Amino acid sequence: MPKLSLRYAAKSDVGLVRQGNEDSGYVGPRLLLVADGMGGHAAGELASALAVATVADLDVHPPTDADILTYLSDSIDKVGEAIEELISEDPELTGMGTTVTGLYWLGGRIAIVHVGDSRAYLLRDGDLQQLTHDHTYVQTLVDSGRITEAEAAVHPRRSLLMRALDGMNPVEPDLSVREARKGDRFLLCSDGLSGVLSDIEIAYSLSSGEPTGVVTRLVDLALERGAPDNVTVVVADVIERESEEEIPLTLPVVVGAAGEPRVRLQLPNTRFPDDAQPDPDKPDAPAPFDFGTETAPQALIDAELIVPAAEQALYDREREQEAKTRRRSGRKKIIGYTVGVLTVAAITFGTLFGTQQWLAAQWYVSVNGSAGTGTVAIYNGVQGSLAGFSLSDIDSDSGLVVGSLPLFDQELVSKGIPAASYQDAQRIVTELEARAQECLALIPPQGCPGSLQ
């Protein structure tokens, strides 16, 4: 009798702006998972890696179908506990957190667990359906009829999460079970994909090809759109097999931060899932821990971006001495040299970042210092760096401690709030100062540090 099973693929990319990849992804015989970390300063990548390591245990020790929703809910609690324990060991990691969106295969059905704004989609008979509901501030505005879906897509606070795993607040995940049919195609992705592609574009990209080619196509499209955030994509097809013997015994695939050895080294007490992708930097070396196989660093996933960047860095080092004098002349010359490097890299990547004037006209609000003790500052430029040069400078520091803000605003500032102009950046800071002042009330509003959640 024919059996239904999954054929899957996953890919993660750091994008064109972020300095590191805070996303993590996992695909295995029973479990598909995407986690989007937040918090910066290595905290976000640790949170998403913990999520993958914790929830992926269900792929190794599968529960009964009747208990699956309970086990999925418990796994979310365990992720929160693991993050809480990590923060207690290093308080500077306060503010770290992650989304979690996963599908668990039940043969002819799938169980869904969801926290945050990473998404799950189903493509069936050419129709695309979003299976998850974003836990974001703008989604609450859409649900209440205050703004439209189109307005939500460009809202300045569209990244503000109302629910995430941060180790501080208990989280209730969305749980459901759905029917699966032969020919169904499932997509899981971080908002680095859904934030830059429309549903029509996603549906078209999913409409043909094998999962491996589809994940590559989707990530490439996000890069063509500028990829301002990390991009993680998981695609799985429901296929029919004649017998259990036809199902190949392959290891799961781990992508993003959870697959990087440097991240796993920072979590020595965490048991990570086995990984089918080898480490290209150490082909003959054993894994640092008993993972069962060597792990795949992001260099394997992002080779198209990292190799050209390394070549550009070598070019810069050869001219380091003559560049030192010019860099001392001030900020304008630094920006001018950076844009020159950026133009060369843009040709390599097939992406045009723009001119020096464009870079100088960009503004955003973010944290100056560590996520827990840093202050809110206005930056001129764009987030990220290229060939060792930062693409932005601090224009002014408000002195407002990020830790005094409501927790959702802390997350938003840690990821960076884009501004249309310097005046718009000042407006954002003024609004943040007002919300921090509200948190000083005798009975602070919900979401403030120390408030009753």
Buried (B, 14 or more C-beta within 10 A) or exposed (E): EEBBBBBBBBBBBBBBBBBBBBBBBBBBBBBBBBBBBBBBBBBBBBBBBBBBBBBBBBBEEBBEEEEBBEBBBEBBBBBBBBBBEBBEEEEBBBBBBBBBBBBBBBEEBBBBBBBBBBBBBBBBEEEBEBBBEBBBBBBBBBEEEEBEEEEBBEBBBBBBBBBBBBBBBEBEBBBEBBEBEEEBBBBBBBBBBBBBBEEEBBBBBBEEEEBBEBBBBBBBBBBBBBBBBBBBBBBBBBBEEEEEEEBEEEBBBBBBBBBBBEBBEBBEEBEBBBBBBBBEEBEEEEBBBEBEBBBBBBBBBBEBBBEBBEBBBEEBEEEEEEBEEEBEEEEEBBBBBBBEBBBBBBEBBEBEBBEBEEBBBBBBBBBBBBBBBBBBBBBBBBBBBBBEBBBBEEBBBBEBBBBBBBBBBBBBBBBBBBBEEBEBBBBBBEBBBEBBEBBEEEEBEEBBBEBEE
